[in-house]
């Protein structure tokens, strides 16, 4: 069945870049969901994907026409420790599709069985983590943040064993590519300069084609990846997102968010927030994410040194110069985002201090991150909106004292209040996939085979910037007994 119009460029790279192998069939595949909008973008018939033949492909029981299934090789730093060989241990790249928008994307099965990179793992995925990735990746897309996406999910009819037996599932993930910092580290660790050059040239052609005409394309490539990741992490922080496992093998060359394992969105603002059960020392806490992204990019720069200059010292200086792009790119995106959330359409020097003062007061008062910025839009229209913000602070006086300076700053601009409020609401979502709601949807699906909460949450997060009647419950922070303090990777 010709479900996908494959054109597989990665499969044409040398054999040492991957291992060719089919996915491992499962016992009794059953469809959970097909993403009709994404299917249309890819030029794929959603109804065909939902057919028995399509479900067999999504489960790994059949290889579609034109596919060249393979597991990609890569390495990576995991919590700071280098592992020279990781690779796709539970994923198979079926191939690539050029969508109706002209963009080339990978189509990958995640949870598709063991590969030579599985390191004694079963290569499978449990239903809970598959649903989490589906929900959060599609929410990130709706928020306008670069991300991999979820095309489909199926259950396998088989159990996977973690702490207990869980229903198995397979996610069909779509990505601009699955090239990672760790992909470059794989070849650097083997001192394979020819492989590095081939990989870098491939990455440039695929993600930054204009750079092929640059005087120093590999230098320009490093700078482009640095800027893409800096902008990405700023977007994460502006919606309170915590990736949870920012290893170098989870840092993409394209600048997309990838691998939604122990990820979560912050409720009460605290820059030290950590959810991942395996991040015991807070390496990947909310406020640490920019520094970790820079650290990961430094590892990328190290791999590219042989391509930057014939001698090491000049190469290091070039790498430092390109890495220096990170701070100003991140700060510009972060500061611009904060201004939008505060309703400032013109940049002033004092804006950052005002934003930092608000964040400090939010932390001190355990104010909800999402609700505070959303409610600011109402307060920007007039004092009648103050009550909604005050209610989020344990000490209302903390808000009132800050609001005096904020309103004085707003008065310096001539923007009409209604237009300002609309712009603020376009920068601060009303709905995010809150952890307690994600966990409730997962529990219903896993424990009761009830997918209705999953579908309802997907619908809610699809339009995050709109106030939709009937969805008010999705805007609410968790009650004390609903708080989710830890998230789990699922591997």
Phi, psi and omega in degrees: 000127181272074181287324186237143173270079187287144169217099199260088183288322182295326179294342179273355175287164183303157187301330184287355178278347187194172173237123180280127178191149179277162171293160180269125182299158179242170190287309189211078183292143178218134184290135170263309183192146169243136180275098186296321180296316179292321178302317179297319178299323181279352185075031183249140178282110182299322180298324177293322177296329182277351179287164177305322179292321179293318179297324177299321177292315182295335179271347184091010180276346177217144178260120184289157178303133178089349179287150172228076189299138181203158172253129183277146177267136171199167177242198175165154169271122178248112185053039175091347180260131185277132175241114188289343176219114173246273177083174180288097182273346177210034181217148176230124173280115178286320182163194184235146180232135172267114186285179180294343177269004180083003182267133176278133180222147172283146169241115188233141172263125181249122186098024190266013175110170185291152175227174175299348180261010189284344178050053177071008176279168182273351178074008185254168176233146175272158183299319183303304178298328177295315178294322177301312181295321179300309182297308189288321180295320178288328174295317179298319177300315180294331177283353179084021182258129181306130187200153163294163181229169183248118180272325183196160172222140176225150169270160189254346186075010180234153176270146168246151188245115173245245172288336179211177178283132182227152177293137180275158180204163175230132176256134170265111185256140179243131183218152173304324164187172175251025175287133186231165169305321180297334176296317177292323179295329180300314182282325177297320180297335180262006182053038181264082184293324178297318177296320178299316181295317178299316181295315181297317180295323177295315181297320178297312182297325184277319188250332184224058189301331180297337183285348178298336180267001180290154179297322177232083188299325182288324174295315180297325178298312178302314180298322180292320179293319177303313182292322179297316181289324178297315178294323180298311184294326175299319178295321176304310185296327184289344175245008177075026183274138177236114185295315174097333181209071184277053174290161183294337176281356175249021181243109189276153175285331181286338186089018175267151169287134182219154174066082181271078178271260181275042182282162178192161173255138181290140171266267176293137184289125174203114183297344180270006186300131175227136175247328187301128180294340182261000180261071188296332186251010176072025180305320185252032176299161183313305186285344180276351189297320176299316180296321179291321177300316177297320178299315179298319181291330174296323176295322176297315180301321179299321181292331185272356184308316180297340181265347185272328180194153180296328181252150187293315185299312175299325179296319179297319179296321177296314180300317179299319181296320180286323176296333179294349176290338189298306187302308181294327179292313178298311184297321179296317181290318180296311182293320178296320178294318177297319178299317179298319181292332179270354176089017180265120179265347177242142182275130175230152183299325185281355186298318183296318179298322179294318179295317181294325177296317178297315181299320179296318179292324176297317179297315181297328184257005180054041179284141180293129185298307185293313184293324181298310182290326177294318181291335178302328180299318177295320179293331179291338178282338179161165183302341179296339179273357183296323187301322181295326178284314181305323183295343182271351182253135176298322178247099182304334180296333179296320176291315185299319180295320180290321185297333179301311179292323180296314182292326176296321178292319178300324183292344179283351180246152186265009183297138177294141183305318182294319179293321178297315181297320178297319178295323179293319179293332177285348179254347184228109185294152172275329185233130169235162175283086184295145189303318183292329178285322176298314181295324178295319178295319179295315181300318180298319182289318185283317187272331186234003183055035181252109182267001182297317177297325176298311180296319181295319179293320177301317179296320183295317185280352182289339180229068192291339186263003182255144172270100186257123179303138179092351181250018184302327182299332182284349177270350190275140173289166182289148168290162182308320181283351181261353185300136176256115185263339181222143172239159189233148186291321178091357180275000000 
